Structures are given as structure tokens and as C-alpha cells.
């Protein structure tokens, strides 16, 4: 019976180690112009780790502490407590909000498009993926426009 069981701990440990390594690379390149590309890769690996095991989520607080100690070399009790609250808030957001509601959205869209409209299996998942991708790109474009407007206004004030 053991021959057909799947053990996920080796891959989960690899994901955890990969996330910590990516966090160190991000911290090394944080002040470079394109240093946040490592943060996007961290987000991708966190998303992929959901399919293996939730143990990789334990790397999120570690990466948050790496950021804290890089940006705030003088540690006080107050800013350390604030850092702990922020790190736990990010972990709760990912584990308590992002993961379940994304899965609920994909599941309900699959049920709707297959049962109500009569499309073939997995079409709801594909449509939900495209909707989610469009929303991410729209938010990204909006944030870039806001940033460009801010920089233009800042430049105009300097003139």
C-alpha cells in the first residue's frame, strides 16, 4: 500500500529553501532599479507551493524579517513589534484571504460555466484564469498610471 502513496515533504522543503534563497537575492538587489523582480519571483513560487504543501508559507515571515533588518538596521522594541504585526498580517492575508477566495472563485466559475451554460469540463477554470489575469494587468496598469501622474506632478512642482 505504501508504493502508491505520495510524500510531498521533499518538494515542500525544496520550495521552502528556494523561497529563502530568493528572499536573500531580493534583499541583495533591493536598491537596484529592477531589484523587485525577485519579489515577483517569490510571489510566483509561493503560488506554486500551494499545489505541493502549505509548509512553504512559513518562508513569508522570514522574508519579511529579511526586509525589516535590511531597511531598519537600528532595531527598537517599537519597530520590532510593528514588523511582527506586519509580517503576521501578510501571512494571514495570503493564507486566510488570498488562497481560499481564489479557490472559491475558480470552483464557483467552474460550476457556473459547466452546469449553467453547458460548456465542457475545465472551461470555467480557464475562463476564471483569464479573468484573474485581466484584473491583475488592469490593476498593474492603473498603478503605473497613478505613479506616472505622481511623478509628473512632482516634476511640475519642482519647476
Helices and strands as residue ranges (DSSP letters): G 2-4, H 9-28, H 37-49, G 54-58, H 59-71, H 77-92, I 93-98, H 99-111, I 112-116, H 123-158
